[in-house]
Amino acid sequence: MPPSPPRISARALRGRRNRIARLAARLGFVGRVEYRHVYSKTGGASYGQAATPDQDLLTVYAEAFERDADPNDFSLNAILAHERGHQLLVRRPRLAAQAVHLLAVGEEVVASVLGAIICRDTTDEEDLSGKAVFDLIARGVADAVALRMVLQMKGILESLL
């Protein structure tokens, strides 16, 4: 990856900002949404928890759009759904109350499963569920056990939303 993304026009920049604002709103994100035309090495976006939900920050970076353009990578919708999963985990009282138990598997896993539930796209749901399984396997969980854990977690989280 080059040190900085290629330049884009003011129109393309507005288009990106409008697109992420629409997607974030559709996913239910509360707070500020920003686009930064820089590389971040975060995977494309990051969630920042503030003192109150309306001050939370979703920052989307250039690589999110590059990943979205690659049919073998995560879509922009999936990337934002995963970040919304982080926000849901800390901002939804029923989820936050269970956080101690849920986070035993890792926040990234839980955020991916929550993103899979809310993304409203079958491919993105499969991709985010697969990411959760992969993250568990990377933590040493056997393949079949990781898949079963994600399916069970999905059922639990759906009931808490």
trRosetta pair geometry for C-beta under 8 A, 3 or more apart (Angstrom, degrees):
i j d omega theta_ij theta_ji phi_ij phi_ji
1 39 6.3 134 149 -130 131 154
1 63 7.5 -9 -139 -99 145 119
2 5 7.5 137 74 -90 106 27
2 6 8.0 72 57 -52 144 70
3 39 7.4 -149 171 31 32 134
4 38 6.6 -52 -135 -134 85 67
4 39 6.5 -147 -119 1 37 103
5 8 7.7 -14 126 -21 114 102
5 37 6.0 -114 62 177 129 78
5 38 6.9 -161 9 -125 104 19
5 39 6.1 147 -39 -49 88 86
5 62 3.8 -112 -43 166 157 162
5 63 7.5 -147 -76 -56 120 60
5 66 7.5 -144 -120 -44 116 124
8 12 4.0 -105 170 89 113 134
8 13 5.6 145 98 -55 111 78
8 16 7.6 65 108 -18 160 133
8 37 6.6 -137 29 -135 111 141
9 12 4.6 99 53 6 79 99
9 13 6.9 -136 98 -5 44 87
10 13 5.5 -52 -149 36 33 116
10 14 6.5 35 152 -18 65 103
11 14 5.8 -52 -150 36 31 110
11 15 6.3 35 149 -22 63 106
12 15 5.3 -52 -148 35 34 118
12 16 6.5 36 153 -20 65 101
13 16 5.8 -51 -151 33 31 110
13 17 6.5 28 152 -15 63 106
13 35 7.4 169 -167 102 74 134
13 37 6.5 -57 -115 -53 103 137
14 17 5.7 -57 -148 39 32 110
14 18 6.1 31 155 -18 67 108
15 18 5.8 -55 -144 38 28 109
15 19 6.2 29 157 -21 64 108
16 19 5.7 -56 -146 35 29 111
16 20 6.4 20 161 -11 65 106
16 35 5.3 136 122 -159 108 162
16 37 7.8 107 72 -81 159 96
16 60 7.9 -159 163 106 103 126
16 65 6.3 -51 -123 -73 119 141
17 20 6.3 -59 -146 39 28 102
17 21 6.2 29 155 -21 64 110
17 35 4.8 -126 -90 14 73 134
18 21 5.7 -57 -147 36 30 113
18 22 6.4 30 156 -19 65 105
19 22 5.9 -56 -150 35 30 109
19 23 6.3 23 156 -13 65 109
19 76 7.1 15 139 130 119 160
20 23 5.7 -54 -142 42 35 110
20 24 5.9 37 159 -21 68 108
20 33 5.9 -175 126 165 103 125
20 35 5.7 148 28 -71 148 108
20 58 7.8 -166 164 118 115 118
20 60 4.8 -139 -128 20 153 160
20 64 7.9 63 -94 106 122 147
20 76 7.2 -109 -93 177 79 125
20 80 6.8 173 -147 -86 82 138
21 24 5.9 -54 -142 38 26 110
21 25 6.3 26 157 -18 61 108
21 33 5.4 157 -100 84 66 143
22 25 5.9 -60 -150 37 27 109
22 26 6.3 25 155 -19 65 109
23 26 5.7 -56 -146 37 31 111
23 27 6.3 23 157 -12 66 109
23 76 6.4 -121 -71 127 174 104
23 77 5.8 -137 -146 -103 126 67
23 80 5.1 106 131 54 121 166
24 27 5.9 -62 -148 42 29 107
24 29 4.0 -54 -177 39 89 136
24 33 4.7 -179 36 -96 170 145
24 58 5.7 169 -123 72 135 157
24 80 5.8 -116 -82 -167 68 134
24 84 7.4 169 -142 -72 66 112
25 28 7.7 51 179 -69 31 19
25 29 6.9 -73 -72 47 29 86
26 120 7.6 -87 151 30 114 146
27 77 7.8 163 -64 -158 121 73
27 80 5.8 -175 -5 128 159 107
27 81 5.6 -150 -127 -97 136 65
27 84 4.5 -132 145 -54 125 163
27 118 5.9 86 -153 136 82 120
27 119 7.4 -5 -111 -107 107 47
28 84 6.4 100 65 -161 84 133
28 88 8.0 55 95 -76 125 104
28 118 6.9 -86 21 -167 121 139
29 33 6.6 88 108 -74 140 113
29 56 7.8 -132 -177 99 87 124
29 58 5.5 -15 -169 -28 149 148
29 80 7.3 -80 -41 177 137 103
29 83 7.6 14 -101 106 128 101
29 84 5.2 -105 -75 -102 88 100
29 87 6.4 103 -129 34 75 164
30 53 4.4 13 109 158 130 112
30 54 6.2 -67 162 -84 98 51
30 56 6.3 73 94 40 74 125
30 87 7.1 168 40 170 81 141
30 91 7.1 179 47 176 125 165
31 50 7.0 147 -131 20 129 120
31 53 6.0 -119 -57 164 96 57
31 54 5.8 164 -96 -161 57 22
31 55 6.2 -25 -131 84 100 14
31 56 3.2 -102 -73 67 159 79
31 57 5.9 -115 148 -62 128 30
31 58 6.5 127 85 -10 112 86
31 87 7.6 -144 8 -125 130 141
32 55 7.2 -3 -5 -157 104 34
32 56 7.2 -175 27 88 68 47
32 57 5.1 -14 68 -109 99 72
32 58 7.2 -168 96 29 51 68
33 57 7.9 159 -88 -159 28 53
33 58 4.8 -12 -113 66 73 106
33 60 7.3 15 -175 -5 88 108
34 57 6.7 -5 8 -166 112 99
34 58 7.2 168 27 87 65 55
34 59 5.0 -15 69 -112 102 72
34 60 7.1 -178 92 26 50 71
35 59 7.8 148 -98 -162 21 58
35 60 5.1 -28 -107 72 70 98
35 61 7.8 157 -160 -88 59 23
36 40 7.2 89 82 -61 126 115
36 59 6.0 11 -2 -174 115 105
36 60 7.3 167 24 81 70 45
36 61 5.4 -24 71 -106 94 71
36 62 7.4 -83 103 -26 63 78
37 61 7.9 139 -110 -159 16 56
37 62 5.3 69 -152 -69 51 109
38 61 6.1 -64 75 -146 63 102
38 62 6.2 179 59 -4 14 113
39 61 6.5 91 -136 163 24 128
39 62 5.9 -61 -73 56 57 113
39 63 5.7 68 -129 -38 77 110
40 44 7.4 150 50 -95 118 12
40 46 7.0 -135 157 -18 151 117
40 59 7.7 137 -95 120 158 115
40 61 4.0 -132 -8 -69 121 168
40 62 8.0 151 -9 32 86 74
40 63 6.7 -124 33 20 82 117
42 45 6.6 -126 107 64 121 19
42 46 4.8 -61 179 -56 158 107
42 61 6.5 117 42 11 109 140
43 63 7.4 -152 158 103 15 126
43 64 7.9 53 126 -84 56 78
43 67 7.8 22 177 -48 60 161
43 74 8.0 24 175 41 100 144
43 79 7.0 -179 134 -135 94 105
44 60 6.8 -5 156 -154 76 72
44 61 5.7 -151 -156 57 36 89
44 63 4.8 -119 -92 95 74 86
44 64 3.1 115 -175 -80 110 75
44 65 7.9 160 -146 -4 111 44
44 66 8.0 -148 -103 48 109 82
44 67 5.4 -75 -72 17 143 138
44 74 7.5 -149 20 79 152 120
44 76 7.8 -137 161 -117 140 63
44 79 4.7 -52 93 -150 134 148
45 58 6.6 -1 -175 -177 115 86
45 59 6.5 166 -155 89 63 52
45 60 4.6 -19 -103 -106 99 65
45 61 6.5 -165 -77 13 44 79
45 64 5.4 54 -43 -81 92 137
45 79 5.1 123 9 154 123 107
45 80 6.2 90 -17 -87 177 58
45 82 7.7 136 68 71 118 100
45 83 4.9 -78 119 -48 123 144
46 58 7.7 172 86 -152 41 47
46 59 5.2 -5 56 57 86 99
46 61 7.9 39 -2 -18 91 111
46 83 6.8 158 -165 -119 10 122
47 56 7.0 -9 -171 178 88 110
47 57 7.4 150 -161 85 43 56
47 58 5.8 -16 -105 -102 69 71
47 83 4.4 158 -50 -167 105 90
47 84 7.7 167 -87 -67 135 24
47 86 4.2 170 50 81 152 135
47 87 5.6 -137 -156 -51 142 87
48 56 6.5 165 86 -165 62 62
48 57 4.0 -2 55 59 112 102
48 58 7.7 -159 23 -69 75 28
48 59 6.9 41 -9 -7 112 106
49 56 5.8 -24 -123 -117 41 96
49 86 7.9 -123 -52 143 101 103
49 87 7.4 164 -90 -112 85 67
49 90 5.6 -30 -107 95 141 161
50 53 7.8 155 61 -98 93 9
50 55 3.5 -108 106 109 152 101
50 56 5.1 -147 17 -77 95 41
50 57 6.6 87 -38 -13 113 87
51 55 5.9 18 47 58 75 145
52 55 5.0 81 60 12 78 105
52 56 7.8 -111 102 -29 44 76
53 56 5.4 -25 -158 -10 44 117
53 87 7.7 90 -137 -170 93 110
53 91 5.3 83 -97 -134 115 134
56 87 6.0 85 173 -122 160 117
56 91 7.6 -53 -53 -66 152 138
58 80 7.2 52 -176 -140 140 89
58 83 5.7 107 -133 135 104 140
58 84 7.8 -1 -99 -71 138 68
58 87 7.8 -49 -71 -47 104 135
60 64 5.1 -64 -169 26 93 158
60 76 7.9 41 -153 -153 136 100
60 79 7.6 100 -128 118 99 126
60 80 7.1 -20 -90 -85 122 97
61 64 5.8 121 64 -9 58 98
62 65 6.0 -59 -167 35 47 106
62 66 6.5 43 143 -16 75 106
63 66 5.0 -52 -145 40 48 116
63 67 6.0 51 154 -22 74 100
64 67 5.8 -52 -147 37 29 110
64 68 6.3 34 150 -23 62 107
64 76 5.6 80 157 -117 100 82
64 79 5.1 -174 -138 108 104 166
64 80 7.9 70 -162 -49 140 82
65 68 5.3 -47 -143 34 34 117
65 69 6.5 37 155 -22 63 103
65 76 6.7 17 -94 -82 52 120
66 69 5.8 -54 -152 33 31 111
66 70 6.9 26 151 -17 62 106
67 70 5.8 -61 -154 35 36 109
67 73 4.3 -117 -162 129 79 135
67 74 5.4 6 153 61 126 77
67 75 7.8 -167 122 -103 90 11
67 76 7.6 137 81 -70 92 60
67 79 6.7 105 85 -58 137 136
68 73 7.6 -82 -52 92 18 105
68 74 7.6 -41 -80 106 55 60
68 75 5.3 58 -127 -155 78 50
68 76 4.0 3 -90 -38 136 89
68 79 7.4 -84 -64 2 94 128
70 73 4.0 46 86 15 116 114
74 78 4.3 -123 -168 86 97 128
74 79 5.3 117 125 -57 125 84
74 82 7.9 -17 -167 -14 152 134
74 124 7.7 73 -156 -129 78 81
74 127 5.8 152 -109 151 77 142
74 128 7.9 77 -127 -71 114 73
74 131 7.8 18 -82 -59 124 139
75 78 4.7 100 53 5 78 99
75 79 7.0 -139 96 -5 43 86
75 121 7.4 -44 55 98 152 158
75 123 7.3 80 -15 103 131 113
75 124 5.6 -75 41 -88 121 106
75 127 7.5 137 8 41 86 160
76 79 5.6 -53 -148 35 34 113
76 80 6.3 26 157 -12 67 107
77 80 6.1 -61 -147 42 27 104
77 81 6.1 30 154 -23 65 110
77 119 5.9 103 145 -161 102 98
77 120 7.9 -95 -180 61 133 85
77 121 5.8 69 113 8 149 145
77 124 5.3 -75 100 -89 108 157
78 81 5.5 -52 -141 36 30 114
78 82 6.5 36 156 -23 63 102
78 115 6.6 81 -163 155 59 126
78 119 6.1 18 -100 -130 59 145
78 121 7.6 -95 -63 68 84 126
78 124 4.0 -159 -76 -145 96 100
78 127 5.4 -24 -129 85 156 130
78 128 5.6 -163 -154 -55 102 102
79 82 6.0 -53 -156 30 28 112
79 83 6.9 22 149 -12 62 105
80 83 5.6 -54 -150 39 38 110
80 84 6.2 42 150 -21 69 103
81 84 5.5 -51 -146 37 33 114
81 85 6.5 47 147 -30 62 98
81 114 7.9 -170 161 111 82 70
81 115 3.6 111 127 -158 90 90
81 116 7.4 119 135 -49 133 26
81 118 5.6 178 -149 82 102 93
81 119 3.9 -15 -101 -87 165 92
81 124 6.4 100 20 158 150 131
81 128 6.5 -75 97 -73 123 154
82 85 5.4 -46 -158 23 34 121
82 86 7.4 38 145 -19 60 93
82 111 5.3 65 -173 140 71 102
82 112 5.6 -2 -122 -96 100 57
82 115 4.0 -22 -78 -65 46 160
82 128 6.2 -166 -75 -124 94 115
82 131 7.7 -30 -100 85 132 157
83 86 5.6 -41 -161 24 43 113
83 87 7.0 39 144 -14 65 100
83 111 7.4 22 -93 -176 18 126
83 115 7.7 71 18 -91 38 122
84 87 5.4 -52 -154 37 42 113
84 88 6.2 46 148 -23 70 102
84 114 7.4 -139 103 125 76 109
84 115 6.5 121 59 -101 88 79
84 118 6.3 -100 103 87 132 147
85 88 5.6 -49 -143 34 32 113
85 89 6.4 39 155 -26 62 103
85 110 6.9 172 161 123 113 65
85 111 3.6 128 105 -161 118 60
85 112 6.5 -167 79 -33 172 16
85 113 7.2 130 -146 62 140 50
85 114 3.3 141 -133 77 96 112
85 115 4.1 -72 -36 -42 127 80
85 118 7.3 -176 -73 27 79 122
86 89 5.8 -55 -155 28 29 115
86 90 7.1 3 159 1 62 106
86 107 7.0 51 -116 167 87 110
86 111 4.6 6 -60 -113 69 129
87 90 6.5 -73 -155 46 31 93
87 91 5.4 -5 166 6 73 127
88 91 6.2 -74 -122 52 22 92
88 92 5.0 7 -171 -9 70 120
88 95 5.9 53 145 35 81 168
88 114 5.2 -171 65 -178 137 146
88 118 7.5 170 -46 -28 152 149
88 161 7.4 -14 -169 -112 135 97
89 92 7.3 -15 -83 34 9 96
89 95 5.4 -116 -129 143 39 128
89 96 7.0 110 157 -80 47 63
89 99 6.3 100 175 -108 90 103
89 102 7.1 -150 -140 105 107 146
89 107 6.9 143 123 -146 170 89
89 110 5.8 87 -99 124 135 126
89 111 6.4 -71 -22 -80 135 76
89 114 6.5 -133 -53 -26 90 160
90 95 7.9 -53 -24 102 15 110
90 96 5.9 63 -153 -97 31 105
90 99 7.4 51 -94 -94 56 144
91 96 7.1 160 27 -50 7 122
92 95 4.1 58 79 19 108 111
92 96 6.3 172 79 -15 51 87
92 160 7.3 112 126 141 132 96
92 161 7.0 -40 -159 -121 164 57
93 96 5.6 -56 -136 40 28 111
93 97 6.1 33 162 -25 64 105
94 97 5.9 -50 -149 30 27 114
94 98 7.0 10 155 -3 59 109
94 160 4.5 -174 128 -168 117 87
94 161 7.7 -155 74 -75 129 19
95 98 6.0 -71 -155 46 34 100
95 99 6.7 65 144 -64 66 81
95 102 7.2 -7 -168 -10 79 163
95 114 7.8 43 -131 -99 151 135
95 157 7.3 37 -110 -138 108 82
95 160 5.4 116 -75 138 71 129
95 161 7.5 29 -54 -83 115 60
96 99 5.3 -13 -155 -29 39 120
98 101 5.2 -55 -176 46 77 109
98 102 5.3 75 125 -25 92 109
98 160 6.4 -81 16 -119 146 155
99 102 5.5 -61 -133 45 32 109
99 103 5.5 27 171 -21 71 113
100 103 6.5 -52 -134 35 17 106
100 104 7.8 40 150 -42 49 89
101 104 6.2 -35 -172 -6 37 115
102 105 7.0 -62 175 30 48 98
102 110 5.0 74 160 -106 111 141
102 153 7.6 106 -136 -145 86 110
102 157 7.8 86 -122 -83 130 98
103 106 6.9 46 -166 -104 58 6
103 107 5.7 2 -128 -67 94 73
103 110 6.6 -59 -88 -14 54 146
105 109 4.6 -85 128 77 105 149
105 110 6.6 127 74 -49 104 87
105 136 6.5 -26 -167 -99 106 102
105 139 7.9 165 -165 53 62 164
105 149 6.7 161 -115 162 143 133
105 153 7.1 -73 30 -87 163 148
106 109 4.5 87 73 4 96 106
106 110 7.0 -172 93 -5 51 86
106 135 6.4 -136 85 148 145 123
106 136 7.8 -168 28 -86 124 64
106 139 6.7 -157 -30 -64 139 151
107 110 5.7 -58 -147 41 36 109
107 111 6.0 36 156 -21 70 108
108 111 5.7 -53 -142 38 29 111
108 112 6.3 31 157 -20 63 106
108 132 8.0 180 126 -110 72 64
108 135 5.4 -155 106 -143 114 157
109 112 5.9 -58 -153 35 28 110
109 113 6.5 23 154 -15 64 106
109 132 4.8 91 -152 -147 71 84
109 135 4.9 -157 -79 93 85 133
109 136 6.0 74 -112 -58 136 87
109 150 7.6 -120 -172 -98 102 89
109 153 7.6 3 143 126 105 175
110 113 5.8 -56 -148 38 32 108
110 114 6.2 31 154 -16 66 107
110 153 7.2 -121 -109 179 67 136
110 157 7.5 158 -156 -88 81 136
111 114 5.8 -54 -145 40 30 111
111 115 6.1 35 153 -22 64 107
112 115 5.5 -53 -146 37 30 115
112 116 6.4 36 152 -24 64 102
112 128 4.7 -178 -173 -177 79 84
112 129 7.2 157 143 -84 102 23
112 131 4.7 -140 -142 90 145 110
112 132 4.0 -173 94 -64 127 90
112 135 6.9 158 7 6 151 140
113 116 5.5 -48 -149 31 33 115
113 117 6.7 35 151 -21 63 102
113 128 7.2 167 -82 139 22 103
113 129 6.9 64 -109 -107 65 65
113 132 5.0 67 -56 -93 83 159
113 150 6.1 -163 -94 -153 114 80
113 153 5.2 -49 -145 115 169 117
113 154 5.5 -135 -165 -82 109 71
113 157 5.8 138 126 8 115 159
114 117 5.7 -53 -153 32 35 113
114 118 6.4 7 159 0 68 111
114 157 5.9 -127 -86 -179 73 146
114 161 7.9 144 -138 -79 90 121
115 118 6.3 -71 -142 48 29 94
115 119 5.7 45 164 -52 68 108
115 124 7.8 -99 147 156 96 104
115 128 4.6 -140 95 -147 107 152
116 119 6.2 -40 -134 5 23 119
116 124 7.4 -174 -119 127 57 73
116 125 4.6 88 -163 -148 80 63
116 126 7.8 123 -136 -32 112 15
116 128 3.8 -163 -68 89 86 118
116 129 4.7 84 -117 -53 158 80
116 132 7.2 -73 -18 -11 136 131
116 154 6.8 -58 90 -112 126 114
117 125 7.7 91 -65 -127 21 101
117 154 6.5 167 -72 -150 103 84
117 157 6.1 -139 -37 111 155 118
117 158 5.8 -167 -133 -84 133 81
117 161 6.7 -177 136 -32 145 156
118 161 7.8 -176 -70 -136 101 154
119 124 4.2 -131 151 111 148 127
119 125 5.6 -168 58 -67 121 70
119 128 6.5 159 -25 -2 147 145
120 124 7.9 16 64 59 45 130
121 124 4.0 60 80 19 111 113
121 125 6.4 -179 85 -17 53 84
122 125 5.6 -54 -145 34 28 115
122 126 6.4 27 157 -16 63 105
123 126 5.8 -56 -151 37 31 109
123 127 6.2 30 152 -19 66 108
124 127 5.5 -53 -143 38 33 113
124 128 6.1 27 160 -14 68 107
125 128 6.2 -58 -144 40 25 104
125 129 6.2 24 156 -16 62 110
126 129 5.8 -57 -143 40 28 110
126 130 6.1 32 155 -21 64 109
127 130 5.6 -57 -149 37 27 114
127 131 6.4 32 151 -23 63 103
128 131 5.4 -45 -147 30 35 115
128 132 6.7 39 151 -20 63 100
129 132 5.6 -51 -154 33 35 113
129 133 6.5 35 148 -18 65 103
129 150 5.7 116 -163 158 84 136
129 154 7.2 -3 -113 -72 111 135
130 133 5.6 -52 -148 36 35 112
130 134 6.2 37 153 -20 67 106
131 134 5.6 -53 -146 38 31 113
131 135 6.2 34 154 -22 65 105
132 135 5.8 -52 -147 34 29 112
132 136 6.6 29 153 -17 62 104
132 150 4.7 127 108 -117 122 121
132 153 7.6 -140 168 71 146 141
133 136 5.8 -58 -154 36 31 110
133 137 6.4 31 150 -19 66 106
133 143 7.7 42 175 -153 110 61
133 146 4.7 106 -154 135 71 111
133 147 5.4 23 -123 -84 127 61
133 150 5.2 -66 -70 -23 80 150
134 137 5.6 -55 -147 37 32 112
134 138 6.3 36 152 -22 66 105
134 146 8.0 117 -43 157 15 148
135 138 5.6 -51 -148 34 31 115
135 139 6.7 28 151 -16 61 105
136 139 5.6 -60 -155 37 35 110
136 141 4.2 -37 158 46 94 138
136 145 7.8 -137 144 104 130 83
136 146 3.8 160 95 -133 127 106
136 149 6.1 158 -132 70 163 138
136 150 7.0 -137 -6 -50 144 99
137 140 7.8 136 -178 0 32 7
137 141 5.8 -88 -87 67 37 79
137 142 7.7 -3 -117 171 78 9
137 143 6.0 26 -103 -91 121 60
137 146 5.0 -54 -56 -44 77 167
141 145 5.2 -126 176 93 95 111
141 146 4.4 122 109 -72 119 93
141 149 6.8 -43 179 6 154 148
142 145 4.4 76 63 14 90 112
142 146 6.7 -160 86 -14 40 88
143 146 5.8 -60 -149 32 24 110
143 147 6.6 20 157 -16 63 105
144 147 5.8 -53 -150 35 32 111
144 148 6.4 31 153 -16 65 108
145 148 5.7 -57 -148 40 32 111
145 149 6.2 36 152 -24 66 106
146 149 5.6 -52 -146 34 30 114
146 150 6.5 28 156 -18 63 104
147 150 6.0 -56 -151 35 30 109
147 151 6.5 27 154 -16 64 107
148 151 5.8 -56 -148 38 31 110
148 152 6.2 28 156 -15 66 108
149 152 5.9 -58 -146 40 29 108
149 153 6.0 29 156 -20 65 110
150 153 5.6 -54 -142 39 29 112
150 154 6.3 38 154 -28 63 103
151 154 5.7 -49 -150 27 30 116
151 155 6.9 29 152 -16 60 102
152 155 5.8 -55 -157 34 35 111
152 156 6.5 31 150 -16 67 107
153 156 5.6 -56 -147 39 35 111
153 157 6.0 31 157 -17 70 109
154 157 6.0 -57 -142 40 26 107
154 158 6.2 31 157 -23 63 107
155 158 5.9 -52 -146 32 27 112
155 159 6.7 23 156 -16 61 107
156 159 6.0 -63 -158 36 30 108
156 160 6.5 19 151 -14 66 112
157 160 5.6 -62 -147 40 36 109
157 161 6.4 43 155 -33 69 101
158 161 6.0 -49 -148 20 31 113
